[in-house]
Amino acid sequence: MAGGGTGGHLFPGVALALELQRREPNARLLFVGSERTLEQTILSRHQFERRSLPVEPPREVARHPWRFFTRNWSAWRAARRLIRSEQPCAVIGLGGYASTPIVWEASRAGVPIILLEQNVVPGRATRWLSRLASVVCTSFAETSARLPRSVTVELTGTPVRREIVESVSSNADKKAPTPPAPRELLILGGSQGADSLNEAVVAALHLIGEARTGWRVVHQTGLRQLDAMRIAHAALSSDALVEAFFDDLPARYRTASLVVSRAGATTLAELACSGIPAILLPYPHATDDHQRANALAHTAYGASHCVSHRSSTVETSSALAESLIRLMCDSPLRQRMSLAARASAHPLATDAVVNRVLLLARR
């Protein structure tokens, strides 16, 4: 499993690894990524074997050119040694700059390559490496038009964890999900936090006033703003659970009636499988504005509302408050959005990708 850097890249890899373990207990699985602490935190929960490479993101080339070139040169040499010593039967590229050394060296060694592309707009790594892959597994039909025509593309959806898929199966016969009491507003500030989203949400909750009655707020803030967000929620006198990161996010999905989130593709896939209506605030500085493209595609299904960041927090929070009031006060609308989310989901994505991996590996 090559790649990492963010939870959005890692969680699909974790879903695949768990399913591969279940099907092939004797298989050896190895994650190779960057040196970021987040990767170690996520992978240690499942005790997956992990190696890190001293890769530097492209944005560092202007600020620290010497470090960028020397560390990445070391990373590519380490990747070559790793491919030679481990001799993998397949490499799965999870996306991001951390995936490139291993995928490139695997291609040179003739190892089958499967790339995952979760976003509508394929990332730079996927665009560059796609011609080396046996197949690129995508989450949106629109993605194939943004890749070279010679590339084999398969619309599988984003692999999600089994416990999320099972929650879909357990609710498949229900006409609409039954909201918990009190209803729960889940705010996802991302695995690394999202300062502008956190601040806009708290300001919007202040604006909506009595519309919050009967709702409990569950807020994942990221570590950086944890204390500030706890103080802000205390000032609102709201029933709120505020944590830096939730290890039990699938359980949180099961109790959520509405989500406010960024528009990372992995999060959207999990929300779709869980059938949760959402208000999306795409990260405005994402590469190629890919989060906005994801959000618009998800909104087109009828599963979410998209609120763009404005020029100030005041303007953003005002627009967000309008969507919150509309959805928090309209249960039938939330139910329709929930059904639309489930209809857009790919609950068999993990199986589809694993089938392809095992076919290539056995060849």
C-alpha positions as semicolon CSV with decimal commas, in nm:
position;residue;x (nm);y (nm);z (nm)
1;M;0,000;0,000;0,000
2;A;0,185;0,307;-0,124
3;G;0,086;0,655;-0,011
4;G;-0,055;0,847;0,280
5;G;-0,016;1,192;0,424
6;T;-0,385;1,233;0,502
7;G;-0,664;1,020;0,641
8;G;-0,841;1,054;0,306
9;H;-0,563;0,858;0,139
10;L;-0,503;0,612;0,421
11;F;-0,854;0,502;0,518
12;P;-0,932;0,339;0,179
13;G;-0,600;0,154;0,212
14;V;-0,697;0,038;0,560
15;A;-1,032;-0,086;0,428
16;L;-0,856;-0,282;0,154
17;A;-0,595;-0,422;0,392
18;L;-0,858;-0,546;0,638
19;E;-1,051;-0,719;0,359
20;L;-0,732;-0,871;0,216
21;Q;-0,646;-1,001;0,564
22;R;-0,991;-1,155;0,592
23;R;-0,968;-1,329;0,254
24;E;-0,597;-1,415;0,252
25;P;-0,485;-1,466;0,615
26;N;-0,133;-1,565;0,506
27;A;-0,076;-1,258;0,290
28;R;0,180;-1,006;0,407
29;L;0,065;-0,644;0,388
30;L;0,304;-0,352;0,398
31;F;0,218;0,020;0,406
32;V;0,484;0,255;0,269
33;G;0,428;0,628;0,311
34;S;0,567;0,950;0,449
35;E;0,709;1,028;0,793
36;R;0,396;1,209;0,912
37;T;0,278;1,121;1,261
38;L;-0,081;1,088;1,141
39;E;0,005;0,778;0,938
40;Q;0,160;0,608;1,237
41;T;-0,142;0,697;1,451
42;I;-0,394;0,555;1,205
43;L;-0,203;0,240;1,111
44;S;-0,097;0,151;1,465
45;R;-0,461;0,094;1,559
46;H;-0,464;-0,205;1,325
47;Q;-0,102;-0,309;1,385
48;F;-0,017;-0,296;1,016
49;E;0,348;-0,318;0,918
50;R;0,469;0,021;0,803
51;R;0,776;0,177;0,641
52;S;0,831;0,547;0,592
53;L;1,023;0,734;0,324
54;P;1,170;1,086;0,363
55;V;0,945;1,229;0,092
56;E;0,882;1,603;0,078
57;P;0,565;1,755;-0,075
58;P;0,597;1,966;-0,392
59;R;0,508;2,286;-0,205
60;E;0,842;2,264;-0,023
61;V;1,051;2,303;-0,338
62;A;1,028;2,683;-0,330
63;R;1,081;2,722;0,045
64;H;1,349;2,455;0,102
65;P;1,484;2,349;-0,239
66;W;1,797;2,176;-0,111
67;R;1,606;1,972;0,148
68;F;1,336;1,893;-0,108
69;F;1,578;1,745;-0,361
70;T;1,808;1,565;-0,118
71;R;1,530;1,404;0,086
72;N;1,329;1,300;-0,217
73;W;1,641;1,158;-0,381
74;S;1,694;0,950;-0,069
75;A;1,328;0,845;-0,075
76;W;1,350;0,720;-0,433
77;R;1,667;0,525;-0,363
78;A;1,502;0,370;-0,056
79;A;1,195;0,282;-0,264
80;R;1,413;0,101;-0,518
81;R;1,583;-0,101;-0,246
82;L;1,249;-0,180;-0,087
83;I;1,095;-0,312;-0,411
84;R;1,404;-0,527;-0,473
85;S;1,414;-0,671;-0,122
86;E;1,041;-0,726;-0,069
87;Q;0,948;-0,835;-0,424
88;P;0,578;-0,757;-0,386
89;C;0,320;-0,932;-0,601
90;A;0,117;-0,610;-0,629
91;V;0,138;-0,243;-0,535
92;I;-0,171;-0,036;-0,457
93;G;-0,117;0,338;-0,499
94;L;-0,333;0,522;-0,246
95;G;-0,263;0,866;-0,391
96;G;-0,061;1,168;-0,289
97;Y;0,304;1,256;-0,335
98;A;0,409;0,983;-0,090
99;S;0,293;0,715;-0,333
100;T;0,511;0,815;-0,628
101;P;0,852;0,661;-0,542
102;I;0,713;0,314;-0,469
103;V;0,473;0,309;-0,765
104;W;0,744;0,426;-1,005
105;E;0,997;0,170;-0,886
106;A;0,733;-0,104;-0,888
107;S;0,662;-0,025;-1,252
108;R;1,032;-0,050;-1,338
109;A;1,041;-0,392;-1,171
110;G;0,733;-0,517;-1,358
111;V;0,510;-0,534;-1,049
112;P;0,133;-0,499;-1,117
113;I;0,000;-0,160;-1,005
114;I;-0,351;-0,057;-0,903
115;L;-0,416;0,312;-0,841
116;L;-0,701;0,451;-0,631
117;E;-0,840;0,791;-0,727
118;Q;-1,113;0,907;-0,491
119;N;-1,166;1,260;-0,627
120;V;-1,358;1,388;-0,929
121;V;-1,042;1,574;-1,035
122;P;-0,754;1,325;-1,030
123;G;-0,452;1,426;-0,827
124;R;-0,114;1,503;-0,979
125;A;0,029;1,169;-0,868
126;T;-0,255;0,980;-1,037
127;R;-0,227;1,182;-1,358
128;W;0,146;1,122;-1,373
129;L;0,144;0,754;-1,276
130;S;-0,178;0,642;-1,445
131;R;-0,008;0,514;-1,761
132;L;0,201;0,279;-1,546
133;A;-0,102;0,118;-1,381
134;S;-0,290;-0,195;-1,480
135;V;-0,606;-0,016;-1,371
136;V;-0,713;0,309;-1,205
137;C;-1,009;0,257;-0,970
138;T;-1,225;0,569;-0,946
139;S;-1,513;0,694;-0,732
140;F;-1,682;0,928;-0,981
141;A;-1,775;0,859;-1,341
142;E;-1,653;1,207;-1,437
143;T;-1,292;1,119;-1,348
144;S;-1,221;0,900;-1,652
145;A;-1,253;1,198;-1,889
146;R;-0,969;1,369;-1,699
147;L;-0,722;1,083;-1,751
148;P;-0,537;0,977;-2,068
149;R;-0,748;0,770;-2,308
150;S;-0,497;0,485;-2,299
151;V;-0,551;0,431;-1,925
152;T;-0,778;0,149;-1,807
153;V;-1,032;0,301;-1,568
154;E;-1,283;0,112;-1,354
155;L;-1,560;0,285;-1,159
156;T;-1,553;0,098;-0,829
157;G;-1,627;0,367;-0,571
158;T;-1,403;0,443;-0,273
159;P;-1,324;0,147;-0,046
160;V;-1,478;0,202;0,298
161;R;-1,449;0,008;0,621
162;R;-1,667;-0,302;0,661
163;E;-1,845;-0,172;0,970
164;I;-1,977;0,121;0,767
165;V;-2,098;-0,106;0,486
166;E;-2,264;-0,339;0,737
167;S;-2,454;-0,046;0,884
168;V;-2,598;0,009;0,534
169;S;-2,706;-0,355;0,508
170;S;-2,868;-0,350;0,851
171;N;-3,081;-0,050;0,748
172;A;-3,151;-0,159;0,390
173;D;-3,516;-0,248;0,455
174;K;-3,599;0,079;0,626
175;K;-3,777;0,340;0,416
176;A;-3,593;0,617;0,602
177;P;-3,344;0,621;0,888
178;T;-3,489;0,683;1,232
179;P;-3,316;0,982;1,394
180;P;-3,177;0,932;1,745
181;A;-3,302;1,134;2,040
182;P;-3,161;1,389;2,079
183;R;-3,077;1,439;1,715
184;E;-2,706;1,467;1,651
185;L;-2,516;1,722;1,446
186;L;-2,175;1,577;1,356
187;I;-1,906;1,828;1,260
188;L;-1,598;1,687;1,092
189;G;-1,301;1,920;1,095
190;G;-1,087;1,662;0,916
191;S;-0,821;1,426;1,046
192;Q;-0,581;1,721;1,073
193;G;-0,831;1,990;1,167
194;A;-0,988;2,264;0,957
195;D;-0,958;2,602;1,127
196;S;-1,184;2,802;0,895
197;L;-1,456;2,534;0,904
198;N;-1,441;2,508;1,284
199;E;-1,470;2,884;1,328
200;A;-1,752;2,920;1,074
201;V;-1,953;2,638;1,232
202;V;-1,931;2,779;1,585
203;A;-2,031;3,124;1,458
204;A;-2,322;2,972;1,263
205;L;-2,445;2,780;1,569
206;H;-2,455;3,111;1,754
207;L;-2,664;3,264;1,475
208;I;-2,927;2,990;1,454
209;G;-3,026;3,026;1,819
210;E;-3,337;2,823;1,907
211;A;-3,304;2,602;1,598
212;R;-3,040;2,414;1,802
213;T;-3,305;2,300;2,052
214;G;-3,324;1,920;2,062
215;W;-2,987;1,877;1,892
216;R;-2,660;1,753;2,033
217;V;-2,336;1,867;1,871
218;V;-2,047;1,623;1,820
219;H;-1,742;1,809;1,691
220;Q;-1,413;1,664;1,562
221;T;-1,182;1,965;1,569
222;G;-0,830;1,843;1,509
223;L;-0,573;1,886;1,784
224;R;-0,472;2,244;1,703
225;Q;-0,808;2,403;1,788
226;L;-0,937;2,157;2,046
227;D;-0,919;2,390;2,349
228;A;-1,051;2,693;2,160
229;M;-1,349;2,497;2,027
230;R;-1,432;2,358;2,371
231;I;-1,438;2,712;2,507
232;A;-1,653;2,829;2,215
233;H;-1,911;2,552;2,265
234;A;-1,920;2,617;2,639
235;A;-2,001;2,981;2,562
236;L;-2,295;2,862;2,351
237;S;-2,426;2,657;2,646
238;S;-2,485;2,375;2,400
239;D;-2,491;2,001;2,459
240;A;-2,163;1,926;2,282
241;L;-1,899;1,655;2,269
242;V;-1,576;1,807;2,140
243;E;-1,270;1,593;2,063
244;A;-0,960;1,628;1,849
245;F;-1,022;1,298;1,669
246;F;-1,280;1,019;1,694
247;D;-1,149;0,663;1,683
248;D;-1,511;0,541;1,668
249;L;-1,619;0,741;1,364
250;P;-1,834;0,456;1,219
251;A;-2,031;0,457;1,545
252;R;-2,068;0,834;1,515
253;Y;-2,208;0,793;1,167
254;R;-2,476;0,557;1,299
255;T;-2,610;0,819;1,542
256;A;-2,572;1,131;1,326
257;S;-2,876;1,300;1,172
258;L;-2,678;1,568;0,987
259;V;-2,310;1,628;0,911
260;V;-2,110;1,943;0,842
261;S;-1,784;1,852;0,670
262;R;-1,515;1,929;0,419
263;A;-1,560;1,753;0,084
264;G;-1,280;1,499;0,089
265;A;-1,377;1,206;-0,132
266;T;-1,326;0,940;0,135
267;T;-1,550;1,123;0,379
268;L;-1,816;1,162;0,108
269;A;-1,802;0,789;0,033
270;E;-1,848;0,708;0,402
271;L;-2,137;0,953;0,435
272;A;-2,305;0,806;0,127
273;C;-2,277;0,451;0,258
274;S;-2,409;0,567;0,596
275;G;-2,696;0,759;0,436
276;I;-2,628;1,085;0,619
277;P;-2,738;1,421;0,473
278;A;-2,456;1,674;0,474
279;I;-2,364;2,038;0,447
280;L;-2,029;2,061;0,272
281;L;-1,774;2,341;0,300
282;P;-1,508;2,252;0,043
283;Y;-1,153;2,348;0,138
284;P;-1,095;2,654;-0,083
285;H;-0,720;2,599;-0,125
286;A;-0,732;2,233;-0,231
287;T;-0,517;2,148;-0,533
288;D;-0,710;2,210;-0,856
289;D;-1,009;2,302;-0,636
290;H;-1,087;1,930;-0,628
291;Q;-1,296;1,947;-0,310
292;R;-1,540;2,184;-0,474
293;A;-1,576;1,941;-0,767
294;N;-1,642;1,658;-0,520
295;A;-1,900;1,866;-0,334
296;L;-2,085;1,967;-0,650
297;A;-2,102;1,605;-0,766
298;H;-2,234;1,492;-0,425
299;T;-2,484;1,777;-0,419
300;A;-2,605;1,686;-0,770
301;Y;-2,714;1,348;-0,629
302;G;-2,938;1,536;-0,385
303;A;-2,735;1,413;-0,086
304;S;-2,591;1,742;0,040
305;H;-2,591;2,120;0,034
306;C;-2,271;2,299;-0,070
307;V;-2,168;2,622;0,104
308;S;-1,865;2,800;-0,038
309;H;-1,624;2,991;0,181
310;R;-1,682;3,364;0,149
311;S;-1,434;3,647;0,191
312;S;-1,487;3,656;0,570
313;T;-1,589;3,421;0,849
314;V;-1,896;3,637;0,913
315;E;-2,023;3,589;0,557
316;T;-1,941;3,218;0,556
317;S;-2,111;3,157;0,890
318;S;-2,421;3,346;0,773
319;A;-2,454;3,126;0,463
320;L;-2,387;2,816;0,672
321;A;-2,652;2,920;0,926
322;E;-2,914;2,938;0,650
323;S;-2,844;2,578;0,547
324;L;-2,833;2,460;0,908
325;I;-3,172;2,615;0,990
326;R;-3,328;2,468;0,678
327;L;-3,203;2,114;0,738
328;M;-3,224;2,100;1,117
329;C;-3,589;2,208;1,104
330;D;-3,700;1,990;0,812
331;S;-3,695;1,619;0,894
332;P;-3,863;1,508;0,566
333;L;-3,595;1,692;0,369
334;R;-3,321;1,518;0,567
335;Q;-3,487;1,183;0,499
336;R;-3,499;1,249;0,124
337;M;-3,133;1,348;0,127
338;S;-3,049;1,035;0,325
339;L;-3,213;0,814;0,064
340;A;-3,033;1,003;-0,213
341;A;-2,702;0,951;-0,035
342;R;-2,758;0,575;-0,009
343;A;-2,860;0,560;-0,375
344;S;-2,529;0,722;-0,474
345;A;-2,317;0,493;-0,255
346;H;-2,084;0,215;-0,370
347;P;-2,104;-0,025;-0,074
348;L;-1,926;-0,301;-0,270
349;A;-1,627;-0,084;-0,361
350;T;-1,387;-0,264;-0,127
351;D;-1,479;-0,603;-0,271
352;A;-1,445;-0,476;-0,627
353;V;-1,094;-0,339;-0,570
354;V;-0,978;-0,642;-0,372
355;N;-1,102;-0,874;-0,650
356;R;-0,892;-0,680;-0,898
357;V;-0,587;-0,682;-0,669
358;L;-0,603;-1,057;-0,611
359;L;-0,649;-1,126;-0,984
360;L;-0,339;-0,926;-1,073
361;A;-0,136;-1,061;-0,781
362;R;-0,208;-1,423;-0,872
363;R;-0,103;-1,364;-1,230
